[in-house]
């Protein structure tokens, strides 16, 4: 069972801090509501499956909630068909709140790093994004691996010491 220590600042590492502004375009009709190209998706490559994702917009209406949709893409593909992108999208799409930090936990499929895609809603004109990854999640796996290696080495030492004592007799 994983124990979480989310309040310890040393357990978090900033992996993305970026501001994007939608590009204005010439209105096609005078009644056009959105006169800019939507902000293109933002990508980063986390190692942890536990993230804090923050979005902030200066121009957002106070009642807007959605700041982004977060998707996980795994760098695996059994297909040799070049029509598919080189990543597999998991079915887990997370809604990220606007003007706040949102705690997100993606399922761990054993693929690290993976691509994190943040899709910004088309109605947002400007966005500041921060992505923090939880380091203890990464380190915990390494510590468990090292602990298992240490146990195997001690068992191996016991076996060899038992055999060496009986071989010469």
Secondary structure as GFF3:
##gff-version 3
##sequence-region A 1 169
A	DSSP	three_ten_helix	9	11	.	.	.	ID=ss1
A	DSSP	beta_strand	12	21	.	.	.	ID=ss2
A	DSSP	beta_strand	23	24	.	.	.	ID=ss3
A	DSSP	beta_strand	36	37	.	.	.	ID=ss4
A	DSSP	beta_strand	42	44	.	.	.	ID=ss5
A	DSSP	beta_strand	50	56	.	.	.	ID=ss6
A	DSSP	beta_strand	66	74	.	.	.	ID=ss7
A	DSSP	beta_strand	88	97	.	.	.	ID=ss8
A	DSSP	beta_strand	100	105	.	.	.	ID=ss9
A	DSSP	beta_strand	115	119	.	.	.	ID=ss10
A	DSSP	beta_strand	126	134	.	.	.	ID=ss11
A	DSSP	alpha_helix	135	167	.	.	.	ID=ss12
###
